[in-house]
Amino acid sequence: MQPIEQKIIDLLAQGTKKPLSRREISEHLNLRGGERKLLTRCLEQLVKSGTLQERKGGYRLRQSQQRTLEGVFSLAEKGYGFVRPDDAQGEDLFIPARHVDTAMDGDRVLVALAVSARDRRPYAKVINVLQRAHSRLVGQYRIRGKSAQVFPQNKKLGGPVQVPPHPDANPGDLVEVEIEYYPHGEFNASGWIIEVLGVAGDPRVDIESAIRTHGLPHQFSSAALAQAGRIGECIDPAEIARRTDLRQLPLVTIDGETARDFDDAVALKKTASGYTLWVCIADVSYYVEPQSALDNDALERGTSVYFPGFCLPMLPEALSNGICSLNPEEDRLVMCAELQFDLKGNRQQSNFYPAVMRSQARLTYTSVAACLDDPQTSELPAGLIAQLQQMAQLAAALREMRRARGSLDMDLPEVEILLDESGAPFELIKTERTLAHRLIEEFMLAANEAVAEYLTRKKRNLLYRIHEEPDPLKLQDLQQLAAECGVGLVLGKNLQKSLQQLLLDIADKPEARMVNQQLLRSLKQACYAPQNAGHFGLAAAHYCHFTSPIRRYPDLIIHRILKQTLAPDPHSSAISEAELVTLGFDTSAKERRAMQAERDLADLRRCQIMEKHLGEEFDGTISSVAEFGFFVELDDLFVDGLVPVRSLQDDFYHFDAARLALVGERRRHEYKIGTRVRVKVAKVELGRRRIDFSLISTK
């Protein structure tokens, strides 16, 4: 095929509204001299070969020749982009900046496939935006002459938006904009300001910005609030009489110090032959009926969102912190999973039923961890101390059971962002997972798995929490990293056991955190679906989310299905698989939206803290390497920053993909994962959530 023929095909693949004449094609392609003479012959050849259709002097691609696909568009900061096809097996396709059209980051688009005439590489062109991801955006207000512009906080949304000047906005303020016209070619987007949020950098404004930027529902409907207000704080005695009474059990809640919504309580009884564990979960489904105003608002949110120092709840406070929360010394309606285990942690029997309970104590992870570490100094009652010790024994047995079947326990300590009285961040501290955290985690995992197995055995449609097996190709970088750290990884049939062994082998090495992070990046993201694909990370054949209905909508769905299954007529009001497919897709997307918002604000808080340390030096470890530089994770703080390759002035560095290293051209000096370095905080860009370091020395 001649280059001019490819140009013709690429032009017509853009999906023009009407056939183009020979002259129009020539003008579009800016043909000159000899190319114009070839045009007629090329058109005739393309029609003869069946590639083009010709009618009344107009040419268009035959429908079978214009290959198109749908997907989600992602914009890069330099103007080009990529489209992720709906076909999960397909690779992302590159879209040159000139073919982005009006698409913005996150838009659902229809693209035409093309091949570069120069290097024969495939690329795509946006021919239609099918669904807009953003009708509004948040940005910084600036005055430009007699007009004004808003520069998006999210840099991936492109350039400024033209807006009329706003009387209540000052330069530098964060504002929310309604988009009227989307960017096209050299023209910026335009719209108008619908709300002035306030001064950038104000902690409350930062939260509002994150909420609006990620499109999080932040106001309950008046109907939902009215419905929540009518529920009240008293429980109908007749409802209590219909339920199993567990108020005499020594049930307790164990949560973080700042938690206010307690949706799970546990109690344990040990015998000579095993354990009986009661896991009681707030019965949100009793108060939130399907398709009610409360239910509609909860589904719109999908999940609670947790920012440092602030929670955007899935349910109104009257429920989440009130009648549904398992507050101490108050009667509460629950769904109970009563599980019996032998002394080795094998589940022998499970029973599920609606119950009423009364929490005997509100415990924290800190107090429970201290008690288990040194029972003699604990101020908790003796009976409660004994129960906690027995709980620790069962939790250890359950964890060993999971380990034996191949469950992956990744060691990823979290970082807590400390805030002052105004909500501004001032320090980062590492938080360790204690025995108390693991205890509750094991009990919740056991309950979730037991419910999923029970509903599966009863042949019920349900919303599984699935985690599919990773693509072996994506594990090759992990294998390479492990080799660089002196640890082997065999990617064979028993993948879970191999990964588990890797985690054990690397546990005591300084690169352990980086290997854990790379493994996490290699795994697929868990999601909700009615088709059971198992849970790879937990090595569980059946798994669902049952234990957090106050803050997760899928858990509420599982409660409803469980109640229907336990009812005298278990098939009445059964939810269909088609409905669950939609719910699974929707709640998975909303979970990702919440995670992105939480990560975005946490990254901003880290940058705000590091901005106060400009010019200061820190020790750290290279955590990843790329062509453009290497990232360094600071000791203790777990803050990542980039050392750009252009800042390395002592040599010209090449990226060695095989060894995941930057190698100097002349001196052969290497920067690779695990290298200890000392760096200086060179630049902090709050808008891009980016920290740049300059290298001081290696160690």
KENU-63490 format. One line per field, with one value per residue (C-alpha): y, z, x; residue number from 1. Coordinates in nm, 3 decimals, always signed. Each point is the difference from the previous one (the first is absolute). Example, Ala and Ser with C-alpha at 12.3 -4.5 7.8 and 13.67 -1.06 7.14 Angstrom:
c2 -0.450/+0.344 $
c3 +0.780/-0.066 $
c1 +1.230/+0.137 $
n 1/2 $
END
This chain:
c2 +0.000/+0.341/+0.268/+0.210/-0.293/-0.035/+0.373/-0.031/-0.292/+0.183/+0.309/-0.186/-0.211/+0.314/-0.054/+0.302/+0.077/-0.015/-0.150/+0.215/+0.096/-0.032/+0.372/-0.008/-0.293/+0.186/+0.311/-0.197/-0.180/+0.319/-0.184/+0.168/-0.057/-0.364/-0.119/+0.167/-0.184/-0.330/+0.065/-0.103/-0.321/-0.085/+0.064/-0.226/-0.275/+0.024/-0.021/-0.297/-0.181/+0.053/+0.226/+0.308/+0.061/+0.264/+0.162/+0.318/+0.103/-0.047/-0.253/-0.173/-0.312/-0.315/-0.072/-0.317/+0.197/+0.260/-0.188/+0.172/-0.082/+0.154/+0.067/+0.245/+0.286/+0.100/+0.331/+0.052/+0.337/+0.062/-0.015/-0.348/-0.281/-0.366/-0.194/-0.311/-0.228/-0.159/-0.331/-0.062/-0.209/+0.285/+0.229/+0.375/+0.186/+0.317/+0.311/+0.284/+0.348/+0.108/-0.281/+0.052/+0.214/+0.126/-0.296/+0.064/-0.240/-0.272/+0.050/-0.302/+0.025/-0.164/-0.019/-0.099/-0.218/+0.108/-0.090/+0.250/+0.028/+0.079/-0.285/-0.222/+0.030/-0.013/+0.299/+0.127/+0.311/+0.123/+0.025/+0.047/+0.060/-0.242/+0.097/+0.292/-0.075/+0.365/+0.256/+0.198/+0.052/+0.174/+0.240/+0.315/+0.330/+0.251/+0.335/+0.059/+0.352/+0.042/-0.373/-0.278/-0.354/-0.301/-0.236/-0.353/-0.150/-0.331/+0.064/-0.290/+0.205/+0.218/+0.374/+0.292/+0.047/+0.341/+0.148/+0.338/+0.193/-0.084/+0.281/-0.221/-0.174/+0.125/-0.104/-0.325/-0.116/-0.351/+0.000/-0.257/+0.044/-0.129/-0.085/+0.133/-0.068/-0.258/+0.068/-0.051/+0.057/+0.334/+0.104/-0.039/-0.126/+0.264/+0.020/+0.191/-0.005/-0.162/+0.021/+0.169/-0.258/+0.225/+0.060/-0.275/-0.163/+0.035/-0.357/+0.012/+0.133/-0.280/-0.255/+0.176/+0.009/-0.375/-0.072/+0.209/-0.103/-0.369/+0.049/-0.135/+0.045/+0.223/+0.098/-0.237/+0.054/+0.165/-0.319/-0.214/+0.237/+0.007/-0.380/-0.025/+0.248/-0.210/-0.314/+0.133/-0.163/-0.257/-0.357/-0.149/-0.254/-0.226/-0.019/-0.088/-0.282/-0.149/-0.025/-0.213/+0.181/+0.029/+0.281/-0.220/-0.090/+0.187/+0.169/+0.284/+0.231/+0.053/+0.299/+0.291/+0.285/+0.244/-0.240/+0.100/-0.255/-0.344/-0.262/-0.320/-0.159/-0.331/-0.251/-0.334/-0.311/-0.265/-0.362/-0.311/-0.083/+0.342/+0.348/+0.166/+0.344/+0.250/+0.271/+0.250/+0.253/+0.305/-0.081/+0.299/-0.182/+0.020/+0.380/+0.050/-0.159/-0.060/+0.298/+0.227/+0.351/-0.124/-0.292/+0.222/+0.237/-0.289/-0.155/+0.336/+0.010/-0.370/+0.036/+0.236/+0.207/+0.054/+0.306/+0.092/+0.141/-0.015/-0.263/+0.030/-0.268/-0.230/+0.040/+0.304/+0.046/-0.093/-0.355/-0.029/+0.141/-0.054/-0.280/-0.230/+0.053/-0.267/+0.254/-0.137/-0.076/+0.055/-0.257/-0.047/-0.214/-0.218/-0.288/-0.264/-0.253/-0.268/-0.205/-0.312/-0.100/-0.284/+0.081/+0.019/+0.259/-0.227/+0.124/-0.275/+0.174/+0.337/+0.151/+0.334/+0.183/+0.344/+0.091/+0.277/+0.076/+0.241/+0.085/-0.046/+0.225/+0.227/-0.112/+0.148/-0.174/+0.171/-0.119/-0.357/-0.019/+0.124/-0.255/-0.290/+0.117/+0.030/-0.126/+0.065/+0.378/+0.020/+0.180/-0.203/-0.242/-0.346/-0.177/+0.229/-0.050/-0.378/+0.031/+0.217/-0.254/-0.278/+0.217/+0.042/-0.379/-0.054/+0.285/-0.160/-0.335/+0.164/+0.187/-0.322/-0.167/+0.279/-0.014/-0.375/+0.038/+0.280/+0.325/+0.302/+0.219/+0.308/+0.209/+0.355/+0.227/+0.309/+0.361/+0.214/+0.370/+0.206/+0.316/+0.311/+0.160/+0.174/-0.327/+0.088/-0.283/+0.032/-0.347/-0.351/-0.302/-0.368/-0.216/-0.365/-0.277/-0.148/-0.336/+0.179/+0.102/-0.354/-0.147/+0.200/-0.050/-0.379/-0.005/+0.223/-0.211/-0.316/+0.148/+0.128/-0.336/-0.195/+0.215/-0.037/-0.379/-0.024/+0.207/-0.192/-0.330/+0.128/+0.081/+0.368/+0.281/+0.218/+0.269/-0.164/+0.189/-0.142/+0.032/-0.165/-0.163/+0.245/+0.001/-0.184/+0.267/+0.264/-0.207/+0.005/+0.339/-0.142/-0.304/+0.227/+0.217/-0.307/-0.123/+0.337/-0.040/-0.347/-0.188/-0.247/-0.006/-0.291/+0.092/-0.345/-0.174/+0.053/+0.378/+0.080/-0.218/+0.153/+0.354/-0.092/-0.144/+0.316/+0.210/-0.224/+0.005/+0.378/+0.080/+0.077/+0.183/+0.380/-0.033/-0.176/+0.300/+0.062/-0.365/+0.011/+0.315/-0.151/-0.310/+0.217/+0.181/-0.336/-0.134/+0.075/+0.225/-0.177/+0.078/-0.104/-0.241/-0.274/-0.238/-0.165/+0.006/-0.059/+0.227/-0.051/+0.213/-0.182/-0.340/-0.023/-0.189/+0.201/+0.350/+0.297/+0.320/-0.033/+0.176/+0.375/+0.094/+0.346/+0.102/-0.237/-0.049/-0.357/-0.111/+0.137/-0.204/-0.316/+0.061/+0.022/-0.320/-0.180/+0.104/-0.116/-0.335/-0.043/+0.095/-0.265/+0.061/+0.046/+0.074/+0.293/+0.335/-0.168/+0.235/-0.100/-0.067/+0.277/+0.248/-0.123/+0.042/+0.367/+0.042/-0.165/+0.225/+0.310/-0.060/-0.102/+0.328/+0.201/-0.179/+0.101/+0.357/+0.016/-0.150/+0.252/+0.289/-0.129/-0.048/+0.342/+0.188/-0.213/+0.083/+0.370/-0.018/-0.168/+0.270/+0.273/-0.153/-0.039/+0.359/+0.104/-0.203/+0.160/-0.002/-0.259/-0.328/-0.350/-0.359/-0.240/-0.297/-0.016/-0.161/-0.004/+0.097/+0.126/+0.170/+0.345/-0.055/-0.196/+0.028/+0.014/-0.097/+0.188/-0.199/-0.020/+0.257/-0.224/+0.307/-0.055/+0.260/+0.004/+0.058/+0.102/-0.154/+0.346/+0.108/-0.261/+0.216/-0.229/-0.226/-0.082/-0.277/-0.272/-0.209/-0.371/-0.167/-0.345/+0.108/+0.275/+0.246/+0.329/-0.057/+0.272/+0.003/+0.081/-0.098/-0.289/+0.116/-0.155/+0.113/-0.297/-0.107/-0.039/+0.245/+0.212/+0.372/+0.340/+0.260/+0.359/+0.120/+0.211/+0.079/-0.066/+0.046/-0.012/+0.004/-0.299/-0.173/-0.036/+0.021/+0.035/-0.090/+0.082/-0.265/+0.080/-0.333/-0.378/-0.220 $
c3 +0.000/-0.097/+0.276/-0.166/+0.014/+0.374/+0.042/-0.180/+0.220/+0.318/-0.105/-0.078/+0.318/+0.204/-0.063/-0.214/-0.012/-0.383/-0.281/-0.108/-0.361/-0.167/+0.044/+0.369/+0.062/-0.172/+0.212/+0.326/-0.073/-0.124/-0.309/-0.229/-0.349/-0.081/+0.289/-0.157/-0.323/+0.186/+0.191/-0.274/-0.070/+0.372/+0.047/-0.294/+0.140/+0.349/-0.147/-0.216/+0.302/+0.198/+0.259/-0.104/-0.124/-0.270/-0.071/-0.198/+0.025/+0.377/+0.178/+0.338/+0.164/-0.031/+0.341/+0.033/-0.058/+0.272/+0.310/+0.311/+0.367/+0.321/+0.316/+0.270/-0.092/+0.214/-0.066/+0.059/+0.115/-0.333/-0.194/-0.147/+0.151/+0.009/-0.027/+0.208/-0.207/+0.159/-0.091/+0.311/-0.206/-0.235/+0.054/+0.048/-0.332/-0.051/-0.117/-0.139/+0.130/-0.340/+0.013/+0.357/-0.134/+0.289/+0.231/+0.363/+0.249/+0.102/-0.292/-0.170/-0.367/-0.340/-0.181/-0.349/-0.038/-0.232/-0.085/-0.027/-0.358/+0.136/+0.239/-0.045/+0.369/+0.089/+0.157/+0.049/-0.069/+0.205/-0.233/+0.259/+0.374/+0.115/+0.366/+0.186/+0.325/+0.105/-0.033/+0.281/+0.127/+0.283/-0.070/+0.097/-0.104/-0.184/-0.167/-0.352/-0.119/-0.018/+0.001/+0.246/-0.010/+0.229/+0.004/+0.094/+0.322/-0.182/-0.255/-0.212/-0.089/-0.225/-0.036/+0.144/-0.027/-0.120/+0.239/+0.053/+0.294/+0.331/+0.252/+0.307/-0.120/+0.066/-0.201/+0.145/+0.136/-0.076/-0.192/-0.155/-0.369/-0.214/-0.346/-0.294/-0.290/+0.007/-0.129/-0.370/-0.194/+0.104/+0.184/+0.378/+0.179/+0.122/+0.264/+0.308/+0.373/+0.206/+0.343/+0.164/+0.237/+0.170/+0.038/-0.130/+0.285/+0.254/+0.138/-0.035/-0.353/-0.086/+0.107/-0.195/-0.302/+0.021/+0.035/-0.305/-0.210/+0.032/-0.032/+0.346/+0.110/+0.304/+0.090/+0.106/-0.159/+0.213/-0.032/+0.137/+0.290/+0.082/-0.010/+0.227/+0.240/+0.029/+0.100/+0.344/+0.265/+0.148/-0.123/-0.034/+0.287/-0.237/-0.230/+0.294/+0.094/-0.351/+0.023/+0.176/+0.319/+0.036/+0.256/+0.266/-0.219/+0.073/-0.342/-0.055/-0.284/-0.091/-0.223/-0.045/+0.251/-0.229/-0.130/+0.056/-0.212/+0.162/-0.232/+0.146/+0.345/+0.102/+0.286/+0.050/+0.210/+0.022/+0.087/+0.023/-0.363/-0.165/-0.020/-0.061/-0.156/-0.025/-0.264/+0.027/-0.279/+0.012/-0.166/-0.233/-0.232/+0.268/-0.024/-0.367/-0.225/-0.371/-0.227/+0.296/+0.012/+0.240/-0.229/-0.309/+0.173/+0.133/-0.347/-0.150/+0.240/-0.006/+0.292/+0.275/-0.085/+0.263/-0.021/+0.270/+0.279/-0.197/-0.108/-0.282/+0.113/-0.214/+0.241/+0.193/+0.343/+0.174/-0.128/-0.045/+0.342/+0.161/-0.012/-0.224/+0.185/+0.264/+0.275/+0.348/+0.242/-0.259/-0.153/-0.372/-0.279/-0.174/-0.241/+0.175/-0.143/+0.267/-0.102/+0.163/-0.045/+0.124/+0.187/-0.329/-0.150/-0.232/-0.027/+0.108/-0.020/-0.072/+0.088/-0.104/+0.153/+0.088/+0.361/+0.257/+0.191/+0.251/-0.027/+0.333/-0.087/-0.270/-0.031/-0.215/-0.189/+0.227/+0.325/-0.128/-0.134/+0.336/+0.185/-0.214/+0.027/+0.382/+0.161/+0.350/-0.046/-0.183/+0.172/-0.185/+0.200/+0.055/-0.195/-0.299/+0.012/-0.008/-0.298/-0.191/+0.061/-0.133/-0.299/-0.073/+0.005/-0.247/-0.222/-0.014/-0.098/-0.272/-0.136/-0.015/-0.186/-0.258/-0.033/-0.059/-0.293/-0.162/+0.127/-0.052/+0.302/-0.123/+0.249/-0.091/+0.307/-0.042/+0.063/+0.212/-0.080/+0.321/-0.015/+0.217/+0.142/-0.331/-0.192/-0.157/-0.024/+0.203/+0.032/-0.145/+0.228/-0.084/+0.141/+0.061/-0.036/+0.347/+0.119/+0.072/-0.367/-0.115/+0.250/-0.134/-0.357/+0.038/+0.155/-0.274/-0.273/+0.160/+0.015/-0.359/-0.129/+0.201/-0.131/-0.361/+0.034/+0.160/-0.269/-0.274/+0.155/+0.003/-0.373/+0.052/-0.233/+0.193/-0.045/+0.047/+0.082/-0.265/-0.054/-0.321/-0.056/-0.128/-0.354/+0.010/-0.228/+0.265/+0.254/-0.204/+0.142/+0.347/-0.087/-0.129/+0.313/+0.222/-0.188/+0.050/+0.372/+0.002/+0.029/-0.248/-0.130/-0.208/-0.210/-0.030/+0.063/+0.377/-0.029/+0.340/+0.182/-0.200/+0.082/+0.362/+0.019/-0.159/+0.274/+0.266/-0.163/-0.036/+0.339/+0.181/-0.287/-0.035/-0.341/+0.154/-0.027/-0.364/-0.091/+0.177/-0.191/-0.333/+0.074/+0.077/-0.334/-0.178/+0.137/-0.155/+0.185/+0.199/-0.102/+0.046/-0.237/+0.010/-0.193/+0.253/-0.106/+0.352/+0.197/-0.105/+0.274/+0.278/-0.174/+0.065/-0.232/+0.122/+0.143/+0.041/+0.204/+0.292/+0.295/-0.079/-0.115/+0.163/-0.242/-0.301/-0.219/-0.116/+0.366/+0.025/-0.308/+0.158/+0.317/-0.206/-0.189/+0.325/+0.155/-0.310/+0.021/+0.367/-0.060/-0.005/-0.375/-0.100/-0.366/+0.060/-0.111/-0.117/-0.177/-0.359/-0.138/-0.256/+0.281/+0.180/-0.312/-0.012/+0.374/-0.012/-0.279/+0.164/+0.354/-0.126/-0.192/+0.304/+0.217/-0.245/-0.003/+0.380/+0.007/-0.256/+0.202/+0.324/-0.167/-0.162/+0.325/+0.189/-0.268/+0.033/+0.379/-0.044/-0.243/+0.238/+0.275/-0.224/-0.123/+0.349/-0.044/-0.325/-0.005/+0.277/-0.039/+0.071/-0.029/-0.213/-0.236/-0.374/-0.037/-0.380/-0.310/-0.340/-0.306/+0.139/+0.343/+0.322/+0.294/+0.354/+0.306/+0.310/+0.313/+0.252/-0.184/-0.301/-0.223/-0.362/-0.208/-0.344/-0.076/-0.369/-0.225/-0.140/+0.346/-0.002/-0.137/+0.052/-0.298/-0.274/+0.131/-0.195/+0.133/+0.015/-0.010/+0.062/+0.329/+0.094/+0.033/-0.134/-0.118/-0.069/-0.354/+0.094/+0.364/+0.000/+0.334/+0.075/+0.176/+0.062/+0.230/+0.357/-0.029/+0.313/-0.074/+0.165/-0.171/+0.038/-0.046/-0.314/-0.110/+0.107/-0.246/+0.187/-0.315/-0.149/+0.339/-0.084/+0.206/-0.168/+0.174/-0.094/+0.066/+0.265/+0.021/-0.007/+0.299 $
c1 +0.000/+0.133/+0.029/-0.268/-0.245/+0.060/-0.059/-0.333/-0.107/+0.107/-0.194/-0.320/+0.038/-0.071/-0.368/-0.090/-0.372/-0.017/+0.209/+0.295/+0.062/+0.339/+0.059/-0.097/+0.231/+0.283/-0.060/-0.026/+0.326/+0.167/+0.123/+0.249/+0.139/+0.054/-0.217/-0.303/+0.066/+0.013/-0.321/-0.243/+0.188/+0.017/-0.371/-0.083/+0.224/-0.155/-0.351/+0.101/+0.149/-0.320/+0.161/-0.205/-0.351/-0.059/-0.335/-0.068/+0.365/+0.015/+0.223/-0.035/+0.138/-0.201/-0.154/+0.204/+0.322/-0.048/+0.104/-0.126/-0.021/-0.127/+0.196/+0.099/+0.231/+0.298/+0.176/+0.373/+0.132/+0.173/-0.326/+0.004/-0.204/-0.094/-0.322/-0.062/-0.226/-0.307/+0.157/+0.208/+0.243/+0.080/+0.299/-0.032/+0.018/+0.202/-0.187/+0.216/-0.082/-0.137/-0.258/-0.127/-0.285/-0.222/+0.067/+0.092/+0.155/-0.245/-0.240/-0.148/+0.092/-0.036/+0.331/+0.105/+0.307/+0.277/+0.357/+0.283/+0.128/+0.348/+0.071/-0.310/-0.088/-0.370/-0.169/-0.353/-0.204/-0.292/-0.298/-0.273/-0.036/-0.271/-0.021/+0.152/+0.182/-0.004/-0.273/+0.162/+0.352/+0.183/+0.283/+0.186/-0.153/+0.219/-0.069/+0.124/-0.075/-0.377/-0.061/+0.077/+0.130/-0.019/+0.299/-0.114/+0.136/+0.016/+0.275/-0.125/-0.308/+0.208/+0.037/-0.197/-0.374/-0.120/-0.259/-0.167/+0.153/-0.173/-0.069/+0.061/+0.317/+0.351/+0.305/+0.131/-0.336/-0.121/-0.327/-0.232/-0.078/-0.284/+0.139/-0.201/+0.237/+0.277/+0.355/+0.058/+0.318/+0.147/-0.315/-0.023/-0.307/-0.244/-0.268/-0.106/+0.071/-0.275/+0.165/+0.297/+0.151/+0.255/+0.370/+0.228/+0.191/-0.280/-0.044/-0.378/+0.025/+0.243/-0.261/-0.276/+0.230/+0.068/-0.371/-0.093/+0.302/-0.085/-0.375/-0.085/-0.363/+0.024/-0.356/-0.275/-0.339/-0.265/-0.208/+0.286/+0.063/-0.370/-0.014/+0.305/-0.158/-0.315/+0.191/+0.084/+0.218/-0.238/-0.043/-0.346/-0.043/-0.195/+0.304/+0.224/-0.240/+0.030/+0.380/+0.257/+0.101/+0.378/+0.002/+0.161/+0.299/+0.328/-0.005/+0.248/+0.098/+0.367/+0.077/+0.239/+0.012/-0.183/-0.268/-0.362/-0.189/+0.027/-0.149/+0.151/+0.021/+0.152/-0.017/+0.172/-0.051/+0.271/-0.070/+0.217/-0.074/+0.007/-0.146/-0.336/+0.038/-0.284/+0.047/-0.285/-0.045/-0.226/-0.333/-0.009/-0.242/-0.270/+0.006/+0.091/-0.260/+0.062/-0.077/-0.072/+0.149/+0.269/+0.079/+0.022/+0.241/+0.211/+0.022/+0.097/+0.296/+0.083/+0.238/+0.107/+0.308/+0.268/+0.223/+0.253/-0.214/-0.325/-0.254/-0.252/-0.248/-0.211/-0.293/-0.125/+0.155/-0.326/+0.061/+0.379/+0.088/-0.340/-0.255/+0.213/+0.329/+0.071/+0.058/+0.084/-0.281/-0.274/-0.234/+0.065/-0.144/+0.258/+0.048/+0.208/+0.243/+0.050/+0.303/+0.138/+0.367/+0.215/+0.321/+0.197/-0.235/-0.197/-0.358/-0.237/-0.336/-0.155/-0.336/-0.147/-0.295/-0.142/+0.077/+0.001/+0.320/+0.148/+0.370/+0.178/+0.293/+0.140/+0.364/+0.275/+0.277/+0.250/-0.159/-0.048/+0.358/+0.133/-0.212/+0.119/+0.360/-0.007/-0.324/+0.133/-0.002/-0.334/-0.287/-0.261/-0.223/+0.153/-0.275/+0.052/+0.378/-0.050/-0.238/+0.248/+0.277/-0.220/-0.090/+0.370/+0.042/-0.284/+0.122/+0.346/-0.154/-0.213/+0.299/+0.202/-0.290/+0.002/+0.377/-0.012/-0.240/+0.207/-0.155/+0.227/+0.075/+0.182/+0.193/-0.095/+0.004/-0.215/+0.085/-0.228/-0.027/-0.018/-0.210/-0.005/-0.315/-0.075/+0.029/+0.336/+0.257/+0.321/+0.154/+0.009/+0.033/+0.020/-0.280/+0.074/-0.257/-0.029/-0.129/-0.329/-0.033/+0.076/-0.246/-0.295/+0.118/-0.001/-0.348/-0.145/+0.163/-0.140/-0.352/+0.012/+0.117/-0.257/-0.288/+0.121/+0.027/-0.344/-0.174/+0.184/-0.108/-0.358/+0.036/-0.075/+0.098/+0.244/+0.260/+0.338/+0.316/+0.230/+0.373/+0.113/+0.337/+0.263/+0.132/+0.337/+0.149/-0.067/+0.189/+0.321/+0.105/-0.057/+0.208/+0.275/-0.012/+0.014/+0.307/+0.170/-0.068/+0.154/-0.331/-0.145/-0.358/-0.130/-0.303/-0.150/-0.330/-0.006/+0.028/-0.150/+0.253/+0.286/-0.109/-0.053/+0.352/+0.137/-0.161/+0.153/+0.345/+0.004/-0.155/+0.327/+0.169/+0.005/-0.172/-0.303/-0.232/+0.090/-0.059/-0.337/-0.094/+0.106/-0.205/-0.301/+0.043/+0.025/-0.328/-0.336/-0.239/-0.269/-0.358/-0.363/-0.175/-0.269/+0.229/+0.226/+0.365/+0.132/+0.230/+0.363/+0.156/-0.184/+0.015/-0.374/-0.235/-0.302/+0.016/-0.234/-0.024/-0.241/+0.163/-0.026/-0.352/+0.023/+0.274/-0.022/-0.306/+0.092/-0.012/-0.353/-0.095/+0.147/-0.205/-0.318/+0.084/+0.086/-0.332/-0.189/+0.180/-0.089/-0.365/-0.278/-0.038/+0.365/-0.073/-0.231/+0.142/+0.320/+0.237/+0.079/+0.345/-0.047/-0.064/+0.309/+0.213/-0.101/+0.050/+0.340/+0.123/-0.146/+0.126/+0.346/+0.023/-0.110/+0.253/+0.274/-0.131/+0.017/+0.350/+0.123/-0.145/+0.153/+0.339/-0.016/-0.060/+0.255/+0.259/-0.086/+0.045/+0.339/+0.107/-0.117/+0.212/+0.304/-0.038/+0.108/+0.319/+0.123/+0.379/+0.031/+0.187/-0.131/+0.116/-0.199/-0.004/-0.055/-0.344/-0.040/+0.196/-0.117/+0.145/-0.078/+0.159/-0.039/-0.236/+0.132/-0.202/+0.110/+0.075/-0.287/-0.215/-0.077/-0.018/+0.103/+0.175/+0.160/+0.367/-0.026/+0.263/+0.075/+0.117/+0.280/+0.280/+0.300/-0.076/-0.249/-0.228/-0.180/-0.287/+0.085/-0.343/+0.147/+0.156/-0.247/+0.286/+0.134/+0.357/+0.257/+0.137/+0.362/+0.050/-0.251/-0.137/-0.340/-0.314/-0.227/-0.282/+0.120/+0.292/+0.032/+0.025/-0.006/-0.217/-0.113/-0.358/+0.039/-0.357/-0.358/-0.287/-0.330/-0.213/+0.178/+0.037/+0.368/+0.320/+0.339/+0.324/+0.357/+0.263/+0.262/+0.182/-0.031/+0.076 $
n 1/2/3/4/5/6/7/8/9/10/11/12/13/14/15/16/17/18/19/20/21/22/23/24/25/26/27/28/29/30/31/32/33/34/35/36/37/38/39/40/41/42/43/44/45/46/47/48/49/50/51/52/53/54/55/56/57/58/59/60/61/62/63/64/65/66/67/68/69/70/71/72/73/74/75/76/77/78/79/80/81/82/83/84/85/86/87/88/89/90/91/92/93/94/95/96/97/98/99/100/101/102/103/104/105/106/107/108/109/110/111/112/113/114/115/116/117/118/119/120/121/122/123/124/125/126/127/128/129/130/131/132/133/134/135/136/137/138/139/140/141/142/143/144/145/146/147/148/149/150/151/152/153/154/155/156/157/158/159/160/161/162/163/164/165/166/167/168/169/170/171/172/173/174/175/176/177/178/179/180/181/182/183/184/185/186/187/188/189/190/191/192/193/194/195/196/197/198/199/200/201/202/203/204/205/206/207/208/209/210/211/212/213/214/215/216/217/218/219/220/221/222/223/224/225/226/227/228/229/230/231/232/233/234/235/236/237/238/239/240/241/242/243/244/245/246/247/248/249/250/251/252/253/254/255/256/257/258/259/260/261/262/263/264/265/266/267/268/269/270/271/272/273/274/275/276/277/278/279/280/281/282/283/284/285/286/287/288/289/290/291/292/293/294/295/296/297/298/299/300/301/302/303/304/305/306/307/308/309/310/311/312/313/314/315/316/317/318/319/320/321/322/323/324/325/326/327/328/329/330/331/332/333/334/335/336/337/338/339/340/341/342/343/344/345/346/347/348/349/350/351/352/353/354/355/356/357/358/359/360/361/362/363/364/365/366/367/368/369/370/371/372/373/374/375/376/377/378/379/380/381/382/383/384/385/386/387/388/389/390/391/392/393/394/395/396/397/398/399/400/401/402/403/404/405/406/407/408/409/410/411/412/413/414/415/416/417/418/419/420/421/422/423/424/425/426/427/428/429/430/431/432/433/434/435/436/437/438/439/440/441/442/443/444/445/446/447/448/449/450/451/452/453/454/455/456/457/458/459/460/461/462/463/464/465/466/467/468/469/470/471/472/473/474/475/476/477/478/479/480/481/482/483/484/485/486/487/488/489/490/491/492/493/494/495/496/497/498/499/500/501/502/503/504/505/506/507/508/509/510/511/512/513/514/515/516/517/518/519/520/521/522/523/524/525/526/527/528/529/530/531/532/533/534/535/536/537/538/539/540/541/542/543/544/545/546/547/548/549/550/551/552/553/554/555/556/557/558/559/560/561/562/563/564/565/566/567/568/569/570/571/572/573/574/575/576/577/578/579/580/581/582/583/584/585/586/587/588/589/590/591/592/593/594/595/596/597/598/599/600/601/602/603/604/605/606/607/608/609/610/611/612/613/614/615/616/617/618/619/620/621/622/623/624/625/626/627/628/629/630/631/632/633/634/635/636/637/638/639/640/641/642/643/644/645/646/647/648/649/650/651/652/653/654/655/656/657/658/659/660/661/662/663/664/665/666/667/668/669/670/671/672/673/674/675/676/677/678/679/680/681/682/683/684/685/686/687/688/689/690/691/692/693/694/695/696/697/698/699 $
END
